[in-house]
């Protein structure tokens, strides 16, 4: 089993990364635990937090937020399917997905403004 870790900012890129990891592992992550990560970053900026995003007998995905860096999650993946290189690749690709989403949102917004002006 591989043990891989990456420190990431808690933002849309993390959402896409978790989706990518979930897809590679063929697992279903805890949606409520993922949402807790995002709600905690907005409401609790002072305490250390641990998250269990997924766990079975052979694999685990967990997160840790240090009290001194409340906007950063240390994401740990224990899986034979996700080594350090794969985790970094997934996170890099998640950045591209955020960019594409932003581009689509901007195009939709421009289209809406244009149709209102007509």
Secondary structure by P-SEA (a helix, b strand, c coil): cbbbbbbbcccaaaaaaaaaaaaaacccccaaaaaaaaaaaaccccbbbbbbcccccccccbbbbccccccccccccccccccaaaaaaaaaaaaaaaaaaaaaaaaaaaaaaaaaac
